[in-house]
């Protein structure tokens, strides 16, 4: 998807909006992320000394499988529907990892929205849930996590983030939303890396404090 610098700066937001799964500018956020490479690898990261938590291991297994960012709207099976594993958006990293732990966000969010549609952000002009896309939008994931009591402080201290936590950001410079999973691998200063898809497929990178944190969630063990 990456072709020219001008296309990244100007054309991507419009393309994603047409696709129906786009991020939007704050204060009207939607799903996915910018599609622009804003994180940097951290080659000096400390490896974990214990086996990785299952959610982290599940997200890491997506590296090399999910190799592109693809925000296109797709009609999915239900429950358990997914786009082809080689592509997807930031939310798909979360959805796929949690499914390995027996939690299908497509089904759970759809069921919750059927009973409490007005509790979710009204950002897309919809009058009823859409099980093809609702679980692939960052604000909907954030709201569902809050409704489950998963919310944690949006701290600036690395020690407050545990491996397997889920973090949402408003990206600096454009206000788009992004979401990822905290890794058990850390920089030499103790800052954990993030497993996410922001442009080049699922990667493990130094992102945690690069942008404004707007959500911090801890799934139950």
N, C-alpha and C positions, 0 to 999 in steps of 0.2 A: 504493500500500500504506500510505502514511502517513495516519492518520486522527486519532488523538488521542494526547496525551502519555502517557496511562495505557496505551493499547494498545501503544505503543512500549516502555514500561518493563516491562510485565508479560506481554502476550499474545504478543509476537513469538517469544520463545524456545520457547514451547510449540507455536506454529504451525510453526516450522521443524523441531522435533523430529518432529512428526507427518508432515511432508513427507519425511523420510528423508534430507535433505541438510543438516541443521541444523548449526550450530556448537553445541558443548557447552562447559560450563564446565571450565576447567583444574582438575585434571590429566587430564580426559577430553575433549580437543579433538576436533572433527570438522571439517566443511567449511564454506566460505562465510564470512560475517561477521555482524555484529549486525543489519544492516539499518537501523541508526540513524545519522543524519548526524553524524559525529564529526570530519570534516576540514573545513578552511576554504579557500576559494579564495585565491590569492595574486596579486592584480592587478598587483603590482609586480615580478613575476618577470621575470628577464632572458631575452629570446629567444635561441635558439641562433644562433651565427654560421656554422655549417656545416650541411649537410643532416642531418636526424635519422637516427640509426641505424635500419636496417630494422625491428627489433623495436619500437622506440619509435614509429615512424611507423605501424606496423600497429596498435598499441594505440590511438594517437590517432585513427585512422580510426573506431574504435568509438564515439567521442563523437558523440552525435546519432543514432546507430543503435541502440545499446543504451541505452534510456531508462528502464528499470525494473529493480528487483531482484526476481527470482522464483526461490525455492529449491525449487520443486516437483520431485519425482522424475519423470523422464521416460524412457521406453523410446527408445533412440537407435539409429540405424543404426550399422554397424561395418564397416570403420573410418571415420573422418571424421564420426562422428555429432555432432549439435549440437541444442540447443534453438533456437527461433526467435530471430533476431538481436536483436529488440527487447527481450529480457529475458535474465536469467541471474544468476549470482553472481560473487563476486570471482575464483574460480578460472577462470571462463569467459573473463575478460579475458586470462589467461595462455595458456590453451589455444588461443584463437582467434588470438592474435598469433603464437605459435610455429608454428601450422599454415601461416601465410604464409611461413615460413622452411623448410618441408618437414619439420617435426617434429610428428607426431601423438601427443600425450600420451595420448589414449585408447588407441591401439594399443600404444604403448611401455610404458605402465604396466600394461596388461592382460597383455601378454606377460611382463613381469617378474614380476608377481604370480602368474601361472600356474606359474612355475618356482621362485618364492621367496616364497610367500604368507606364511610366518611371519616374514619379514623386515620386513613392513609392520605398522603399528599395528593391534592387535586391539581396536577401539573400538566396533564396530557389531554384534557378535554374528554375524558371517558366517563360514561354513565354507569358502567358495571365492570367487574374484574375481567381481565384478559389473561388466561392461564399460560399463554404463549410468551408473554413479555413481562408481566408484573414482577416476577422473581429475578429478572435481569436488570432491574433499575435500582440504582444505589439508594435513593430516598426510601423506597419500599423496604429494602433490606434493613436499613437503619430503623425504620419505624417498627418492623416486626421484632428486631432484636430488643428494642426498648420495651415493647409489649411483653416480652418474655422475661424481662428483668435482667438482661445481660449487660446493661450499661455500666461502664467504669469511668472514672475521671479522665478527662482529656489532658493528661499530664505532659510536662516537658522533661520528665525525669525517666531515663532509660530503665531504671530498676522497676518502674511501675508497670512495665509491659512484659507479660509472660508469653512464652512460646505457645502459639495456638490462638492468641488473642486476634481479634479482627479490628482493623482500624480504617476509618474513612477520613478523607482529606478534601479540602477545597484547594485546588491547585493555584499556586501563586501566579499572578499575571493574567489569568483568564477566568478564574472563578468556577471552573468545571469540577465535577466531583470524581473521586476515585476511591477504590477500596482494595484492601489486601490483607494478608495473613502474616502475623509476626512469626519470624523464624526463630529457631534455637541457635542459629549461628549469629555471632556478634562481632562487631568491630573490636579493635584492640582497646577502645575506650569503654566497651560494654554496651554500646548501642546495637540493638538487634537489627538484622536485615529484614527485608519484607519480600514475601512471595506474592507476585502480582503480574498482571498483564496490562501494560500501558501502551504498547505499540508493536512489540516484537515477539508476541507470544509470552507464555509464562516464564518469568525470570526471578532470580533471587538477588536483590539489590539493596543498596543503601538509600533508603527513602524516608524512613520514619519521621525525621525532623526537617525534611526538605520543604515541606508544605504545611499549611495550617490544618491541624487535626480538628475535625468537627465531630468525630464519633469514635468511641473506644468500647469494645464489647468483649465479653469473656463467656464463651459457650460453657455449659456445665460439663464437668468431667464425665 
